[in-house]
């Protein structure tokens, strides 16, 4: 077997490894989970996490084989740590370098190997690998997954490294005269970080804490933005100095901090007045009474530079080893604050802004509208809410594809933004719906001009993907306080007004008027009819199959309600379910659906599919009604002898967002009884991971909006993959909704999605048609057994 080359920086690499203090430690579940996940993900018999010592490869975690260490020269992983990318041997029998290895010619008869190095502090300390006695290959996506798993290992090591740093800091504090004070200040800083206080305040606290503890020193934190350093925190420096260095370009010779940010290495300048790095800044430093500057890079977990942490003296000074350690520790704390803030900013942005257009989404739009209404009330002005819907957008999607449709939405969003003032707001609610909030209206003629300007801009031709696309818009307008005084009513009015615009020929705008109030009377009629729908047996259930992705078999289905109105024909749930929610009729409807589903699933499990599970959409109202609580269904299960495993309850994020302890208790009652819980439309709301930890969840249903616009290179594909990987780690199964094409199915199947639902497999089926589907499926199974 070919020996791996020894890296030129092997001594530094070993120092990084030894600093982890992980060699010869006991197995840990946090690493074992990763090796199990790796083996399962790639379908390999073996997986390991190992660390390459001077003369050996030591295993921290192994899956499916027994080993503790191996001579470094015999280890495949010795080759992995010198590779820049994933190291793959598709078939060892075809490799001249590895075919004679004892691991190939004898147990475990290794044929396939793939490894990725584990890096800490910029050095490869070990590897995560999978291997198998059968030849295999990895594609580009597989390599990305392996890198993600290696990142998980590095994250676990970084947690340990942070803990080690904290322990080292505590040991050094014991040697200081004012241990209690320093500890208290440090804890205050970390507490601020944990509680997500503003980054600026946390950085100021770090600087002031050090300056208070170590007299005669001035500290600064600069943040790296592109190729420039900008002020982070330097409260003790004169304003002229901070103003002069704010925005300096990084580079060797650009002072201590500019050099550190450029090189990523510590820069010690003992005497500013004589050092070449400070030649261009000598007069400025003299005016600020600066004699020495020791600068430490603030680095992210991946090793990238986030900024610099520097200590200044008013006289030439050389740091001791303890002082250098102190600088490094506080730079590390600063990195935690900076990375946490960046992560929080990213999460906040994702929760409040539309990913496609980068416009505010429904969440933040509601807050903007509340603020606008409050300001208008104080100033006695008006606010206009415009609801815009693109005309014939579905036709564009259907004929030219979702890619063109997405590009159209992005371009349209930019055009709308250009038509309104900076103090106004445009938001995307979803699909092709936009809302504009026009503040401080004094002259309604200006509002008319804005509406006409938007219509004209939207109607201009779009040049998208070598296609010329034409569309128009319909805009509904409502006025505060003339038409309504609360957010919900204004949005409802604007929505109704928009349909009024469509009814008069599209490419138009329409004000909310009294005639629209008359339309509300029609809604009251709908409510009255709905009250009698159950008694008159007008409701019926259709079942949409949910298939196993690997074989196409239907073992699950979603129960969907329909209304056969005696006058108006079939009425879809989108028209009457919201009304039922508002009036409380949803509880009676849901009880009826549950009774029918129990009857049907008992029959089908007994005759056609013993493992069939039917899912039922549940209403948040049903969990909070004190007299008709949903837990009464548990009694129905016992009375009708319906297996609890045959029922799946689908809940929404809205329920969890508003849930109290009572709701949580009810969900756990169902779970304890054996009824599975599914989180529906996952990804369209707040999508807090805390829900998955706090509430029982067996299945995640990826919303069809992600699946519809998914392709090999789309962000929706990345989000779907992240949801699937996360769910697998939590032991949660995944159903992808809205699958319409083979491409979508293939992508999801490669990701490891267990179940699929959508028109590619079947539309919602009436009882007889779903019964026929199960019969055909059983006949096919019997035929397969016969052969």
N, C-alpha and C positions, 0 to 999 in steps of 0.2 A: 504493500500500500504506500502511496506517495505521502511523504511527510509534509505537513503544513509549514509555511515560512513563519519565522518568529518576527512579530512586528518590531519595527525600529524603536518604537516608544514603549516596549514591553514593560520596562521598569515603572514608568508612569502609569501604565495600564494596571499593573499589579497594585500600585499604591491606591488607585481608585477602587479596585476590588477589595483590598484589605480595609479600606475606610468604611465599607458597608458592614463589616463585622458579621458576615453571613455564613462564611465557610464553617462546615461541620456543625451547623445548628440543626435543630430537630425539624422534621417535616411540618409544614403549615398548610392549613386548608385553603388559605387565600391564594397560594400558588398551585395547590392540587386542583382547585376549580379551573384554573386556566389550562392546565395540561389536559384535563378531561374534556374541556370545551374544544381545545385544539384537535384532539384525536377525533372527537365526534364531528367537528366541522369538516374535516378533510377526509373522513372515512378511513383513517389510519388505525392500525392495531396498536401502535406505540406513540408516545409523546414524552418529552422531557424538558425540564428547565435546568440547565447546568451552568457552572461557572468554571472558567479555565484558569487554574492556578499555575504556578511556575512549572511544575512537572506533572500535573494531573488535571483531569477533568472531573469536577465534583458535582454530583447530582443533588440539587435541592428538591426537585419533585420529579417523579417518574410515573408514567401511566402504563400499566399492564406488563411491567417487567421489574425484576429486582436488580438493583445496582446502586452502589454508593459512590464509587469513583472508578476512574480508568486512567491509564497512562496517557499523557497528553499526545504523544506521538501516534497512538492508535485511534484517537478520537476524530470522527468526522467533524465534530464541532470546532476543532482546532482550525479547520479550513474556513468555517463559517465566520469566525471573528475577524478574519482578514479581508472578508468580502464587503464591498460597499452596499450590495443589495442582497436579496434572498439567494442563498446558495442551494442549488437544486441538482440532484442526481436522479434523473428519471428512471434509469435502469442501470444498476451497478454492474450487471453482466456485460454491458456495452462500454464500460469505462475502463480504460487501461490503467488508470490511477488507483482504482478502488476494487477491481474485480477479485483481487487476491486477498482482501481483508478477511480476517477471521470471522468478522460479523456477517460477511457475505457467504463464505464457504461453510459456515457452521451456524448454530443457533445465534441470533434469531433469523438467519438466512435473509439478510436485508437486501431488498431489491430497489426500494425507493427511499430517498432521503431529501428533506427540505428543511433548511434552518435559516433563522434570521438572528443577527447579533443583538444582544442587549447592551445598551450603552448607558453609562453613567459618567457625568462630568466630562463628556466628550470622548470617553475611552470605551472600547468594547470589553466588557467584563465577562460576558458569558453568552449563552444562546438559548433560544426557544426552538425546538425542532420537532418534526413529526416524521415517522418512518414506518415502513410496511414491508412485508415479505412479497408484495406484488408490485410490479412497475406502475407508476402513475405519472401524471404531469399536472402542472399548475398553470392556470391562465393569469392574466393581469389582475383580475378581480381577486382571485385566490391569494395572490401575493399581497394585495392590499389588506385582506383579512388577516394574513399572518403578521403583517406589520402592526395592525391594530392590536393583535394579541400580545405582541412584544411590547407595545406601548403600555398595555395593561400591567405587564410585569414591571416595566420601568416605573410606572406610577406607584406600584406597591413598594418598590425599593426606595422611591423618593419619599414616600411616607416614613419609611424607616430612617432614611437619611435625615429628614426633618426632625424626627424624634431624637436621633443621635445628636444633631446640632443643638437641640433644646437641652439635652442632658449635659452636653459639653459646656453650654452657656451657664447652666446651673452650677456645675463644678467650679467654673471660674469665678462665679459670683460668691462662692463660699470664701474665696481668698480676698475679697474686697471688704473694706471697712464698712461700707454702707449697703450690705447685701439686701436688706429688706426694702430699701428705697428703690434700688435698681429692679428688683423682682416685681415690685408693685407697678413701676412704670412700664416694664416690659409686658406685664399682663394686661394693663390698660390698653396698650397698643394692639395686642392680639385680640382683645375683646372688641375693640373698635372694628378691627378687620372682620371678625366673626359676625358682628352685627351690621356689617355693610354700611358703616358710616362713610361719608364722602372721602374719596382718595386724598384730596388736598388736606383735609383735616387730619387724616391718619399720618401722612408724610410729615406734616408740621409737628405732630406729636412725637414722631420718631426723632426728628432733629432736636426739638426742644428737650426731650428726655436725655439725650446724650450730652448736650451742652450743659444741662443742669447738673449732671452727674460728674462730668469731666471738665473742670474749669480751665479756661485758657484755650479752649478749642471752639472753632466755628464749623458748622456742618452745612452741607448742601446736598440736595437730591435733584438731579436733572433727568428728564425723561427724553428718550429717543423717539423722534417722529421722523421717519424717512432717513435722511442723512443729516438731520439737525437735532441739536439738543435744545429743549425748551425748559423753562423754569418749572420745578416741581415743588420744592420747599427750600427756602434759604432765608428764614426770618431775621437772622442776625446780620446779614450783609446789607450795606448801604444800597439805596434804591438805584443809584447810578451804576453800580457794579452789576446788579441783577439785570437791569435793562440792557447793559452792554453785552452780556453773555447769552441772553435769551435769543435763541435762534441761530447760534453759531454752527457752522458746518463741522462735522467730525473729520478727523484726519491726524496723522502723526505730526506733532508740532503745534497742534491746536490746544495748547495748554494741557494740564493733566487729564481733565475729563474728556476733552475732545479726542485725545490720544487713546484713552481707555475705551471709550465707546467704539472707536474704529478698530482697535486690536482685539478687544474682548479680554484684555489682560490688565492686571493691576499696574498702576503707574505711580511710582514714588518720586516726588521731586522734593529733595531735602532743602534746597535753597532756590526760591523762585527767581531771585535777582540775578542768578548766574546761569540758570538752566536754559538750554536752547529751546525747549518746548514752550517757554514763556516769553521768548524774545519779543513777540508782537504784543504781549499783554503786560510787559514789565511796568510801564508807567501806570496803567490801570491798577495793577496789583499793589504798587507802592502807595497810590492814593487811597486804596482800601485797607492799607496796613496788613498785607498778607505776606508772610515770609516762607511758608512751606505748604505743600498740598499733597496729600496722599489720596489717590482716587481708586475706587474699587468698582468693577462692573457689576451692575444689577442684572442678573440673568434669569431667564424663564426656565421652566423645567426641561425644555428641549435644548437648552444651551444658548439660545438667541439672546442678544443684549437688549434689555428693556430701558436701560439708563445708567446713571452713575451715582455712586454715593461717595462723597469726599469729605475729608477732615482737613481743616486749615489751621495753621498756627500763625501768630503775628511775628514769629522769628524762625530762622532756619531750625529744622528738627528732623530727626531720624526716628522712625517708629520701632518699638520693641516687638518681639514676637507676640506678646499678649495684645498689644495694640493692633497689630495686623489681624489677629484672630477676631478681635472685637469689631474691626471694620467689616470683615467678611460676614460676621453674624448679623450685623445690622443691615448690611446690603441684602442678605438673604430674607430678613423680615420685610424689608421694603419690597422685595420681589413678590412675596406672598400677597402683600396689599395690592400691588399693581396688577398681578395676574387675577386676583379675585375680582377687582373692579372691572377688568376687561371681560371676564367671564360673565359678571352680573350685567354689564352693558349689553353683551351679546344676547343673553337670555331675555333681558327686558326688550331689546329691539325685536327679537323673534316673536315675543308674545304680543307686541303692540304694533308691528308693522307687517304689511303684506310682503311676503317673500318675493313675489313676482315683480310687482311694480315699485316696491319700497315706499308705498304710501302708508299713512296710518290705517290700521284695520278697525274693525268694529269696536274693539275694546277702547282704544285711545280716542276714537272719534266721539264716543259717548261722553268721555271726560271733557274733551274740547267743547262739545255742545253745552254741557252743564256750565262751564266757565263763561261761555258766550252769553248764555241766558242770564247768569248772575250779573255780568257786566252791563247787559242791556237793561236789566231791572234797576240797577243803580243809576245809570245814565239816562234812563227813560228814552231809550232808542229801540230799534227793531232788529231782529235777527231773521234772516231767511235761511231755510233748509231746502236745498235742491236735491232731488233724487233722480239720478241719471241712469238710464238703462239703454245699452246699445241695441239698435234695431237689427234683427236678423243675424245676431251673433252666432246662434246655433248652426245656421246654414253655412256660415264661414267655417266653423269648426268641422262640420260634417264633410264639406267639399274639399277644403284645403288642408285640413289636419289641425291637430291641437297645437303644433309648433307655430304655425302661422297665427292661430288664434291668440296664443300667449304673446307673440310679438305685437299683435294688434293692440292688446290690452296695455302693454308697456308704452307703446307710442301714444296711445289715446290718453293715458295718465299724464304724460308729459305735456300734451297739448292742453289738457284741462288746467294743469298747474299754471301754464303761461297765461291763462285767461282770467285768473283771479289775483287778488292782492296778496301781499306777503302775510298780512294779518288774518287772512281767511284760511280755511282748511278744506282740503280735498282728501277723501278717504275712499278706500275700496272695501266694500262690504263682502265681496265674494263674487265669483262668476264675472258677469259683465255689468255689475251694479256699482255705482259710485255715488257718494254723498258729498255735497259741497255745503260748507257753513259760511255764510256771508255775514260778517259782523257789522255792527254800528251803522245800520242803514238809516240814512237821513232823507235820501231822495230815491223814490222807487223807480224813476226813469233810469237811474244807474243800474238797478237790478235787472231791468229789461235788457239793457245793453249787454250786461254780463251774460245773460242767458243766450242772447242772439250770438254773441261772440263765441261762446262754447259750441253752440250748434254748428256754426260756420267752420270752426277749427276741426271739429270731429268729422265733418262731412268731406274734408279735403282728402284726395286719394292717398293711400298708404302704399309704399313700395317695400314689400316684405318678401324675402326669400325668392327673388326673381318673379314675384307676382304683384300685380297692381290690384289692391283690394279697396272696395268702396263700402262704407257703412254710414250710418247716421245715428242720431240719438233722440230719445224722448226724455224730457225733463219735467218732473213734477215739482211745484214750488209751494211751500207753505210759510206763513209768517208768524213769528212770535212778537207780541202776545195776542195778535188778532185772532188766529185760528186755534191756538192751543198754548199752554204754558208749561208743559213738561216734555221731557225728551222722548218718551215712548209715543205720546200722541202726535208730536211733530213729525217723527219719522213715519208713523202710520199715515198721517195726512199726506206727506210728500209722496209716499209710495202710491197711495190712491190717485193723487194728482198725476203721477207719471203714467198710470194706465189711462187716465183721461187724455193725456197727450197722445198716446198710441192710438186711441180710438178716433182721433180726429185726423189721422193720416201720418203719424210718426214724424221724425225730423221736426219736432215741434216742442213747445213748452206749454204747460197748463197750470193754472193756479188751483189750489184746493178751494172748492166752492160748496155752496149749499147742496148742489146736486149730489155731491159725494157723500154728504150726510144721509141723503136719501138711500144711497147704496148700502149704508149701514143697516137700514131697515130690512134689506134683503138678507143680511146676515142674521138678523133676529128670526127670520122665517126659517133659515137653515137650522138654527138652534132648536126651534120648535119641532121641525121634522126629525131632527136627530134624536130627540127625546123618545120618539115613537119607533125609531128604527129597530131597536132590539125586540120590542113587543111584536112588531109586524114582520119579524124575520127577514129584514131587508139587508142585514149585514152577512157577509160570508168571508171565509178565510181562503187565501191562496198561499201556497208554500213554494218558496224559492230554494232550490237545492244548494247545499254547500258541499263541495266535493273535496276529496282527498287529492292533493296536487300530484302525488306520485303515481296514482293509478286511475284517477277520474271517478272513483266510486263515491256514491252519495250515502253518507252516514249521518248527515246533519241537514237541517233545513230551517229557514227562518219563516215564522208565521207572520203573514202580512194581512191586514184587514182591508176589505173593500165594502163599498156601500152601493147596493142596487136600489137607487131611488125610484119610486113608482112613476115619477113624472120626468125627472131630469136624467134618468139612466144611471150609468155607473159614475159614482163620485169618488175621486181619488183621495187618499188619506191626507195629502198635503192641504186639501181644502177644508176637511172637517175635523182633523185631529187637533189643530191649534184651537179651534172653537170648543172642542170637547175639553181641552186642557183648561181653558179659561172658565168654563162653566162647571167643571167638576164632573161632567158626564163621562169623562175618560175612565173613571173608576168602574162604573157600570159596564162600559164597553170592555175594559180590560178583564173584568171578572168573567164576562161572557166568552171572550177569546180564550182565557185560561181553561174554562170548562170544556170548550170544543177541542182544544189542543190535547188535553188529557185524554179525552175520548179517542181521538184519532191516533195518538201515539201508542196507546195501549193496544189497539187493533193491529197497527203496523208492526210493532215489536213482536207481537205474538205470532203473526202470520208471515211476515216478509223480511223484516230487518231487526233482529234481536237487539242491536246496539244503537238503533236510531235515537237521535236526540233532536228535539224541536226547540227553537229559541223563540222567546216572546219579548217584545219591546215593552218596557215598563215605564210608567210615568212618575216623575218626582213627587207629584201630588199624592200618589197612592201610598208613599212611604210615610207621609206626614198626617194623613187623615186619621183623627183619633177614633172614629167610629167604624170605619171600613178599611182597616189597615191591611196592607198587602200580605202580612204574615198569616192571614186567614187561609191563604192558599196552602199552607203547610197542612192544615186540617183537611182540606180537599184532597190533597195527595194521599193521606192516610185513608180517608173514607172511600176513595175510588180505587185504592190499591195501585196507584200510578207510581212506578219506580222513580224516585227523585232524580236518578241519573238520566232519565228521559227528558228532563226539562232543563233549559238554560235561560236564565234571566239576563236580558240586555239592559244595561244602564248607561246613562250619558254622563259626561263630565260636569254638566250643569248640576246634576244631583250631588256629585261629590264636592263641588265648589261650595255649595250651600249646606252641606251635610252637617248635622250635629251628632252627638253621641247616640241619640235614639236611632237615627238612620243607620249608623255604623253597626249598632246592635242587631238591627233587623237583617242586614246583609249577612252578618255572621251566623244568625239563626238559620238562614237558608243554606249557607255553606256547611254548617254542622249537620244539617239534615241530608246532605248529599247533593244539593242542587248547585250546579255550576253558575258562576257569574261571569258575564262578558262586558267589557268596556267598549261601547259602540262609538263609531266615528272618531277613533283615536287620532289625534294630530290636528283637529280643526279648532279645538278650544285652547285652554291654557296648557293642557297636556303635562301636568305636573307629575314628576316621577314619584313625589311623595304620596300620591293617590295609590300607586301600586304597592307601596310599602304599608300604608295605613289601612287600606280596604282590601277585602278578599277579591282576587281577580284570577280567573282561570284562562280567559281568552281575551286577546286584544283584537278588535276589528279595525283594520287600517281603512280610513275613509276613502271612498271612491274618487274624491277629488285628487288625491295623490296618484292613484293608479291610472286615471284617465290621461294625465299629462306625463306619464312616466316613459322614458326611453333610456337607452344605454348610457347617455351622457347627461341626463337631466338631474337637477337637484332633488326632484321628487324621488328618484331612484336611490339617491344617497340617504334621504330621510327614511324611506321604506326599509332599506337595509339596516339602518341604525335601530329602528324600532324592532326589527326581527331579531337582531343580535341581542339587544337589551332584553327582549321578552324571553329568549332562550336562556339567558343567564339567570333570569328570575323564575324559570320553570313555567312560563306562561306560553300557551299556544297562540298562534296568529292566524286570523282569517283576513284575507285581502278582499275587499268589496269592489264591485264595479269592473271586474275583468271582462274585457270585450274583445281582445285580440290575442293571437297566439304569442306575439312578441311580449306582451305584458305577462302572460302565463309563464313563458320560458324564463323571463328575468326573475320573477318572484320565486319560481321553483329552484333556480340556481341559488337564490339567497337563503333557501331553507324554509320558506313559508309552507306551513303544513296544509292549510285549507284555502280554497278559493270560492268566490261567489260572484256571479255576474252573467250577462247575456251570452258570453262565450259558451257557458255550460247549459244554462236554461233560464228562461224567463220565469216569473212567478206562475205556478201551476195551480189550477183548481184541483179539488180533492180527487176527482176521477183521473185526471192526468198525472198527478203525483203518484197515485196508487199504481197506475200503469207503468210508470218509470221504475218503481220499486219491484214490480213483478218482472219486468225485463231484466233488471239487474240481478234478481235472484235466479232467473233462468240461465243467465250468463254464468253465474257462479256454479250452478249445478252442472252446466255443460263443461266448464273447466275441470271440475272434479271428476267428471266421467272420463275425460281424456287423460 
